[in-house]
Amino acid sequence: MHSPLVDITSTPWLFSLQAIQQFEFSSNTYAKYAWNADDVYSFIVVIQGRGVLEYKDDKASVEPGSVYMVAGPEDVKFSVRADSGAEIALKMYKIDMQNMADKHRKHPEPGENAWERHDVVDPNVNANVDPDAGPKLSTASIPMVKTFAYVPWSACLEYIEQLYRQQFSADCYEKWDVQIRFQQWFRDLVRQNDAGLELHNDRLSLQETVHYIDAHYDQMITVDELASRAGLSRASYTRHFKRSTGQLPLDYVNRVRLERSKQLLQATDDRLHEIASRVGFSNEYYFSRRFKQYTGVSPGIYRRHHRQEVRVFAPYLEDFLLALGIKPIIQGSHRAWGRQRYLQLDDVPEFDVSQLDAGFHTEHTPEVIMLDMGYKTWNLDRLEQVAPVYYVSHDGEDWRTILKSAADILGRNNRVQDVIDTYEHKVSRARRHLHARVRQETVAFLRVSASEITLYGDECGYVGPIIYQDLGLRPHPYVQKWTRGKRGVKIGLEQLNQLDADHLLITFDTLNSCNFGEERRLLNTQEWKQLPAVRHGKVYEVDFMTWMNYGVLSHNKKIDDILRFMG
């Protein structure tokens, strides 16, 4: 008779390391590694790449940053493969852990390949346990996959790498050391994921140090001092602080100082060295450098922007400026795409980003320039010679943060929340309306040029977060399958023929068109004409520049388009 899976926190010292195996395989090999489950616990730890863990009729993504515990009854087979969309090979460890109370188990020796093992397990197990009750896991009647966090992740990988190397030692004392180190790793894993082990007094002490920082940011503060005040070791304090605030202690201290300095820059005429001293920086140079790293602009420019109208050039970010009530001094355009006509900036001069010799007339020279990460495509870093440049480092999908950052450096903080609230209200009303009209009908979005067809995904990109996540429209199954984790994918006519969505949104990209209308040749193909959405008259053409944009004004117009087409 074999013992069932038991609560791992009841007698954790009865669990021992049995084997660690390392595997590496890429998505283009179609390799799948499988093993039969029994009352042994296995940990999956991904070193690089992304993988898919499959079991019964379910699956889960595995990636670096988390530890995945899997277990189940004898008849369940688990398998791991590389994610088909991953660009780098999947490299991972599989760690087997045995309950030593069961003396009848048979396990592989270290290094033995156990992927295709078929062991026998007692089916009489206790499954009456809340699967969400922290790290207490005691179920074997159903497959179980539990995700654990481990901070810092580099320490987790270092532990396992050492265990992997040392497990092959023939020396009994070194084998003993392996078990001791495994218990240390196992204890840290359980402890970090059990909220009940975090004592109330520790939480209070941690919070007191946060209050101390807020009150004494202008003084010298060290991590050792903060840890001492909390009654914790430096390492433990740093770990708990990061988990509680999302920041390292000194990063939090500097954030408090810099936020206070922004208030002083707006409200006083104090010199920079005076402000630096008042908020706790040792000298003006270090303060200015940290301030620019934090905000994207120097303290002097930040102060000026909050006191007067600023002349801004933000190619293809004009949407954010207008949302904040700022009219750009000049607007971006492109020889093939043109300008963003939906913004109605007809009286604003254009700057062609695709022309390397494009320059500014004296009367249209900006005082500050904003560039997103697309600047590299057009070599726009050359504009640093014209005016200070603020680089928008956030992904376009995080448009709220971009809006807040732009408002901060341009002195329009009072406008941000109204803009966001108005959008959220519009989304809420549109979502309810569309739910009643569209119901379970499927949707797909295509960007078509003379040379390719791009299917946009449901998770990220210009389209997915708005129409699928915000508005709740249902993506066609192939949208999810083909674009998983990507903004979009190129598809051919054979794949297009399978895209039997109820509704198709389409926009035309003229970038690669040599002749007028060349990008529309797709509409004359038999594959296009046979699509259900085409036959039923449910294809909707949308403006390219409006939809290929991350600005909140463009998002509002996308909602208007959807309501006009489907509402």
ABEGO torsion letter per residue (X at the ends): XBBBBBBAAABAAABBBABBBBBBBBAAAGBBBBBBBBABBBBBBBABEBBBBBBEABBBBBBBGBBBBBBEBAABBBBBBBBAABABBBBBBBBBBBBAABAABBBBBBGBBAAABBBBBBABBBABBBAABEABBBBAABBBBBBBBBOBAAAAAAAAAAAAAAAABABAAAAAAAAAAAAAAAAAAAAAABAAABBAAAAAAAAAAAAAAAAAAABBBBAAAAAAAAGBBAAAAAAAAAAAAGBBAAAAAAAAAAAAAAAAAAABABBAAAAAAAAGBABAAAAAAAAAAAAGBBAAAAAAAAABBBBBBBBGAAAAAAAAGBBBABBBBBAAAEBBAAAGBAABBBBBAABAABBBBAAABBABBBBBAAAAAAGAAAAAAABBBBBBABBAABAAAAAAAAAAAAGAAAAAAAAAAAAAAAAAAAAAAAAAAAEABBBBBBBBBAABBBBBBAABEAAAAAAAAAAGBBBBAAAAAAABGBABBBBBAAAAAABABABBBBBBBAAABABBGAAAAAAABAAAAABAAAAAGABBBBBAAAABBABAAAAAAAAAAAAAAAX
